[in-house]
Amino acid sequence: MQILKLLLMVSVIAVVSIFGFVYSGLYPIGADDSHTRVVYWALETLLERSVANASKDIVVPALDDPKLLLAGGPDYNEMCASCHLKPGKSESDLSLGLSPEPPNLTISDGDHGDDHDGPEQRFWVIKHGIKASGMPAWGLTHDDQRIWAMVAFIQKLPELTPFQYQILTARTSSNEEHSH
Ligand code: HEC
């Protein structure tokens, strides 16, 4: 009994302190100051687990279809490169100013240390966005086909030279109907 009472008291104190801290306004929320380790760990884990869970039933189409790749390039360049960069560019105002930092998608997966990057996870993140981060939900304004095209494109992105990137992202008459 004694131990139960003690446990109860400790949990009440913990809950009250957490609420007190949240309410105190002492946590630095500015994007120019990174999260403390504990908060960063909690948010990253929440993100990884949530995306893995939400994307587990998604069926991935054939991503090596050249048409998909060609359709994804111009969209990526117009909607994503400002944050996620392009070959030959290692930073931008947005990539530097946002926290969490947008991952550099011109570097292959292993190198930026994310393990929630399978095509189905990427598709989910692009479609639904990530709350309280700079990543918008593109699915509100773009259909699944267009999102898969960008997934196909970012899979190839780390291998592209600046010149290849320029060619693959140019709008041509065949993908013009997609422009907005
Ligand atoms: C305004 C900046 C911004 C724009 C524009 C943007 N993103 Fe993001 N994106 C982010 C941020 C920030 C994150 C990381 C969020 C986090 O880790 O909490 C992210 C995460 C992602 C991820 C998860 C990557 C990983 O390895 O974890 C993918 C994939 C992605 N974005 C693709 C895209 C695509 C495709 C577009 C264009 C349609 C796009 N983003 C446009 C800011 C942006």
Residues whose N, C-alpha, C, O or C-beta is under 5 A from the ligand:
A	BS01	HEC	M79 C80 C83 L98 P100 E101 P102 P103 D114 D117 R122 V125 I126 I130 S133 G134 M135 P136 W138 M150
